[in-house]
Amino acid sequence: MASALDELQNDLEEVKVLLEKTTRKRIRDALTAEKNKIETEIKNRMQQKSQKKPELLDNEKPAAVVAPITTGYTVKISNYGWDQSDKFVKIYITLTGVHQVPTENVQVHFTERSFDLLVKNLNGKSYSMIVNNLLKPISVEGSSKKVKTDTVLILCRKKAENTRWEYLTQVEKECKEKE
């Protein structure tokens, strides 16, 4: 019988396969959020495993087990600002108190045409922002994040420097052009 950790690993692999196949933004967002949840749960289980005392025998029980800090729910971030320079597209997200959470609780995952931000355990909640279909390709290696006072700054390195982005995403461009 597979352990719970093995099951989570299998779930994660399947979600990744589905993410590669999906073309719908809403489905991609849901799968990305689920992928982040599973990765967080795997990380928490690995930490729990490494913190268990190896000297305990099977029939002994520890006096108290400290449960990992879990957040109640995830808030989807929809309010942000953005700007650009010759080399970067900069996304500014205001989150009160974000500079006080551990740096490992602020995670950004970049692909050539998207990024997703996950801020864990900020005032008892997680915050998530997923941006797919960026207007133009970005350099995954050159992109990064900075945590400042009450602000997360996401720096997307432009693949083609010295180009202007009229919009942040392809969808935004299409919507404005329809109007």
Secondary structure, 3 states (H helix, E strand, C coil): CCCHHHHHHHHHHHHHHHHHHCCCHHHHHHHHHHHHHHHHHHHHHHHHHHHCCCCCCCCCCCCCCCCCCCCCCEEECCCCEEEECCCEEEEEEECCCHHHCCHHHEEEEEECCEEEEEEEEECCEEEEEEECCECCCEEEEEEEEEEECCEEEEEEEECCCCCCCCCCEHHHHHHHHHC
